[in-house]
Amino acid sequence: MSRSGVGPEQHRQGSEADATATPFQAREHQHIRYNPLQDEWVLVSAHRMKRPWQGQVEPSLLKTVPRHDPHNPLCPGATRANGEVNPHYDSTFLFDNDFPALQPDAPNPGPSDHPLFQAEAARGVCKVLCFHPWSDVTLPLMSVPEIRAVVDVWASVTEDLGGQYPWVQIFENKGAMMGCSNPHPHCQVWASSFLPDIAQREERCQRAYQSQHGEPLLMEYGRQELLRKERLVLTSEHWLVLVPFWAVWPFQTLLLPRRHVRRLPELTPAERDDLAFIMKKLLTKYDNLFETSFPYTMGWHGAPMGSEAGANWDHWQLHAHYYPPLLRSSTVRKFMVGYEMLAQAQRDLTPEQMSSSCTGLSRVLVAVATALVSAASSCPQAWGPPGVQYGQSGRSMTLCCPGVTAGVPVSWFRDGETRLLQGPDSGLGHELVLALADSTDEGTYICRTLDGALGGMVTLQLGYPPARPVVSCRAADYENFSCTWSPSQVSGLPTRYLTSYRKKTVPGADGQRVSPSTGPWPCPQDPPGATRCVVHGAEFWSQYRINVTEVNPLGASTRLLDVSLQSILRPDPPQGLRVESVPGYPRRLRASWMYPASWPRQPHFLLKFRLQYRPVQHPAWSMVEPAGLEEVITDAVAGLPHAVRVSARDFLDAGTWSAWSPEAWGTPSTGPGLCPYPAWIILVRSCLPSGPLPKEIPAGGKPYTQPKENPQMDSPAPPRPSLLPDPRPLDHRDPLEQMAVLASLGIFSCLGLAAGALALGLWLRLKPDGKDGPQKPGFLAPMIPVDKLPGAPNL
């Protein structure tokens, strides 16, 4: 019995009963799935995507790769580690690996002396296949014909090495995250004298299924997936791309031919063309999933060859595996550690969820970008008018004679010149090669066939590949934002911009959203062709990633910008600014304004404002922060016109202040009429010597707004006051006020002197005479003491 008093059998039965009562949901409940192709199980725990990620974050996968690096051993013309020099190849290039893991002449280890210590001979060859002469392209950025050339080499090298070795493994490691040490587009081919473990398991499982069910395992599996339509990613005339029911890696896919095909060399020309097309489409979807050059490991599995190639291998079906490591974003990967290494494989995202993510990427913009980039072909014709080809200054350039079949020899001339540039015996057919082309090579070229007929005319224009554009974003309200861009360098070639965005979100507790991002969606350019795009219906607290790709005939360059609406919020300036005088208050002005028209009329988020004002002829601004949509200025300079402006900001201090509104002018009130001075000053002025009154300043009873420039006016508009600063210090006095003060001082002085004279007169009148004889009665006689009066009683 357990500590709870319930026995193990009872506990198990109770758990099963509870599990039966709960309906199973693959997105919520863990379960294990069987892989019939490799006879193994995988644990699926989709609910683990809800957990926060605090583990390792990989560095950004976007970096600038030079198109040609003479020190890169995979580039044309470069010297490899063994001293060999690569040819100047212009398509694919296959060569022996300088550091092979398998060698054809390795000795035999001999018999083992104990069953626990067994070793057998391992021989083989290792080769490297470069896809393209440029280091800054990948398979999704290559043209379909170029990918078809890679497929042809895969088939031929499989056939060549398969004549000697039973297993030929073609695989590509893309990206540093997958251990790729060289960014140049390439894959490896390892042929071995033994059948590797995974190949042995697939051989055993496919043979057993064929023996039991009478048809190839993967043929039946492909038909079932077409019927269920739960995990399909792409379909074409000859191929299927799907997420296996037993997938281990987050965005793992399986590439299958519709027809029963055992090996790559058995593919028909139509199937090879279709394979190149569907590979380009699949890898483009991968790149768009997290808007990065998607890392992966891929490889082909076909029926064994070698000495037993003629045996019955009908149970085999050719297929390719794609194993990308990314999980949540372009910088968060899945790690095969712990339980995966010690027990069995485990995944956090159901294959059905991954399939819906990939299928939703039908709005792929990289596909559009690569369709516009025609530089991948030797004779780009996708840009500009017909007959114009583009090239990079300082690089070799190949011109193709239009209207002439490839390989047909032609003669080349410069337009207007008779000198032969290249004859038909050059061995280059219809192409003209210009080494290290410069500005002198620009112009029109004429090509003629052997019979002297005009083959066509080609105009060459040189420039530079695009660089990452400079991008900035701004939100004028809390529902929409716009992004603008400009080229970081001038390419000199026709340029287009592709714009998209996606929302970055964190999975919620309800588990309804399992992907860390939504989108991408096109960011419509407003108007079309402008260097500005607008995102409507944005969420204020969300984060967005903006993708602006600059494309010209020589390539494409992408700028990614992460923005949050609250950080880029910058309202438009307030509108309708009015400045009015306050009657009876010569030092007051009333300013009023309205919300900008772009701000919602019934805002859930308010704006706060700041107001600046100054006399028009003085540079120093005073500033206040109003509480509403108006403010009364109480310290204006009487009689002087003032400039006023206002700006706005979100009341929670999100984003930044808006630009200042256009200045409005107003003059404080000066009382009735047009007289700017009190009546007593005028009375004082009438007592002063005659002379002209100082020039009057117009009354400010009506608001004065700085007029806008009108090119149709005969007289020029008055200059902006901010451009006419007065170097004199601000002085609140004027000449008439000074004269009034002097007059007041004079009046008060006269009154003081008069009062002093009166006091002196009184004092002299009351002073004793000092001579003998009776005193004259004065007006102070009634003040004689009583005791001095005759007959007064003696008290």
Salt bridges, closest charged atoms under 4 A:
GLU9 OE2 - ARG12 NH2 2.39
GLU16 OE2 - ARG12 NH1 2.72
GLU28 OE1 - LYS50 NZ 3.25
GLU84 OE1 - ARG80 NH2 2.95
ASP96 OD1 - LYS127 NZ 2.47
ASP98 OD2 - ARG80 NE 2.97
ASP136 OD2 - ARG67 NE 2.98
GLU146 OE2 - HIS132 NE2 3.24
ASP152 OD1 - ARG148 NE 2.92
ASP152 OD1 - ARG272 NH1 3.10
GLU202 OE1 - HIS301 ND1 3.02
GLU202 OE1 - HIS319 NE2 3.08
GLU202 OE2 - HIS321 NE2 3.18
GLU203 OE2 - ARG207 NE 2.71
GLU203 OE1 - HIS315 NE2 2.86
GLU215 OE1 - ARG223 NH2 2.06
GLU220 OE1 - ARG223 NH2 3.27
GLU225 OE2 - ARG231 NE 2.93
GLU230 OE1 - ARG231 NH1 3.09
GLU237 OE2 - HIS238 NE2 3.63
GLU266 OE2 - ARG262 NE 3.23
GLU266 OE2 - ARG263 NH1 3.55
GLU271 OE2 - ARG259 NE 2.65
ASP273 OD1 - ARG148 NH1 2.30
ASP287 OD1 - LYS174 NZ 3.50
GLU340 OE2 - LYS334 NZ 3.22
ASP348 OD1 - ARG48 NE 3.10
ASP348 OD2 - ARG51 NH1 2.98
GLU352 OE2 - ARG33 NH1 3.10
GLU352 OE2 - ARG231 NH1 2.47
ASP526 OD2 - ARG532 NH1 3.59
GLU539 OE2 - LYS503 NZ 3.13
ASP562 OD2 - LYS504 NZ 3.30
ASP562 OD1 - ARG545 NE 2.77
ASP572 OD1 - ARG474 NH2 2.60
GLU580 OE2 - ARG578 NH2 2.96
ASP653 OD1 - LYS608 NZ 2.37
GLU663 OE2 - ARG720 NH2 3.72
ASP726 OD2 - ARG728 NH2 2.64
ASP731 OD1 - ARG733 NE 3.32
